[in-house]
Amino acid sequence: MLSRLAALVLAATALRACTSYEYEHELWLRVDGSGTVNVSGRPALWTAFKSLPLDPKGGPEALTRAARELFERSGLTVTRTRVVTRRGQRYLFVAAEFRDVNRISYSPAFPDLRVGLRREGGRLQLDGSWQRPVETLPGGEADGEGLIAVRFHLPSKVYGHRNAVFGVERGNILGWRQETKHALDGGGWSSEPRWTSAASCRRR
């Protein structure tokens, strides 16, 4: 029985490790609210979710320059940009630093993301949601395959959360995901509100 349980745990871990996303936000938060964010996705999905007019067939320099300008206009410090190819598809990747996670919500670079971090009773409380903006550029309708995701790496142990797809990973990581086609339709999970989390952690 124990060996079977171990096999199931290993299978679940392997599934998470080899899952790739068509569009993804990954954030590493510090206790002062600053942090790092990586965003990766197919160019058409950047257009659909961030209203960034990109030519999916454009050169890598043009794609990375447009993304860099978008993030810098939103007050972030861009540390890396690149275009990579996976399974014959191109993906635009940006890594950036922010000073206050509460100020990136609904900025030009994050019209699709709402994040709030506050102190509550000696703990840090994180609230967030993700959804395609109502007013956005058309794009991505032919790119509805696969999954999209948002992942948070929190600065300490997580004491509670809602709807994280794999629960708490490694003690401080929470993630949410949905099908790309549903995201393009403006939909989310069946629960309300969409893609909403409430995670708390004690400051070390």
N, C-alpha and C positions, 0 to 999 in steps of 0.2 A: 504493500500500500504506500509506504514511504517513498519507494523508488518511483512508483507511478506518479505520486504527487510532485516529486522533484522533476520528473520529465515534463509534467504539465507546466511547472513554473519556468523551466528552461525554454519550452516552446513559446510561452507568452512573452518572455524576455526577447527571444530571437525575433518574434513578430514585430515588436516595437522597434528593435534595432534596425530592421531592414525596411521599415516603412518609409517611403519617400513621398513628399508632398508637392503638389503643383504650385502651391502658394503658401508661404509660411512666415509668421512672425515668431521670433524667439527673443525673449527679454531676460536679462540678468539684472536684478535689482539689488541696490545697496540700501542699508538702513536709513540713509539720509535722503532717499528718493532719487538719487542719481543712478546711472547704470548704462548698460550697453544693449543695443537692439540690432538684430540681424533680420533682414527681410529678403526673401528669395521667392521668385515666381516667374512664370512665363510672361513675356512682355505684354501679351494681350490681357492677362489678368491684372497686371499693374494698371493698365488703362481702365479696365472694368471697375476695379476696387479703389484706385487712387486718382482716377481722372488724369493720369499722366499720358499725354498723347505720344505713343511710341509706335514706330514702324517695326513690327515683329521681324521683318527681314532686314532692318537697318544694321549698320556696322556696329561692332562692340563699343567703339569710342563714342558714338552718338548716343547709344543706350545708357552707358555709364555716366556720361556727362549730364544727361537729362535727370537721372536719378540723383546724382550728387547735388545739382542745383536745387532740386525739390527739397532734399533734406536740409541743406544749408539755409534755405529760405525759411525753414521751420525752426531754426535755432539749434540744430544738431551739428556735431562735429563728425564729419565723415572720415572714417579710418581706412576703409577699403571698399572697392567696387570691382566687379568682374562679371563676365558673361561666361557661363559654362554650358556644356552640352551633355544631356543625359538621354539615353534611349532615342536619339535623333531629335530631341527637343532642346531649344535654347532656354536658359534660365538667367535672369538678371539678379545679381546678388549685391546687397549693400550692407555694410557694417558701420554703425555710428554710435557716438556717445551722447548722452543727454544729461543735463544737470538736475532736472526735476521731472519725474514721470508724470506728474499732474498737469504739466504744461504741454505735453505732446498730443493730448486728446483733441481730435478734430482740427489739428493743424493741417497745413497743406499736405504734409507727408503722411498724415494719419487720419484722413476723413472717415475711415472705416473702423477705427479703434477708439474705445473709451476706456481709460484706466484712471483709477483714483487710489491713492495710498494715504492712509491716515492712522494716527495713533488712537487706540481705544483701550483703556484699562490696562496699560502696560504692555499691550501687544500692538503689532502692526496689522492693520486691516486693509486688504486689497479687494477692490471692486473693479470689475471690468466687463466689457461686452464688445463683441465684434459683429458687424453687419455691413453689407454693401450699402453705400449711401443712396438715398432716394434720387438725388440729382447727381448723375455721373455720366461720363462719356460712354457711348456704346462700345462694346468690345468683349471678346472672350466667349461669345455665345457658341462658337464652334469649338471651344476648349473646355467643355464640361466634364471631361473624364477625370477620375482620380479624386484626391482629397485635399482639403486645405486645413491648416492648423495654426493655433496660437499656443505658445508654451512660455511659462514663467519659471525662472530659476530664482527662488526667494532667498533672502539672506540668512535664514535660520530655519529651524524645524517648523513644519506646518502643523497646526493644531485643528484645523477644520477647513472644509471646502464644500462646494456644490458642483456636481456634474462633471468633475474631471474624468476624462475617458478611461484612464488607467489608474485612477486614484492618485495617491501621493507616491511619486517615484523618488527613490534615494533620499527620502526624508524631507526634501525641500523643492521638488519639481512638480508642477501641475500643468496639464495640457488639455486642450479642447480641440475637437476637429469635427468636420462635417464634409459631405460630398460637395464637390465643386459646383455641380449643376444646381444644387439647392441654394448655394451661396449666390450664384449668378441671378437666381430668381428673387433674391432679396430675402430668402427664407433662412431659417435656422433650425435648431433642434425643436422637438415637439414641446419641450418645457418652455415656460416663460419666466423671466425675459430671456431672450436669445443669448447664447454664448455668455452667460453671466456666471461669474465666480464670486465667492466670498471666501478668502483664505486669510488666516491669521497666523502670525508667528511671533514668538518672544524674541526680543532683542538680546543678543548675547553680550 
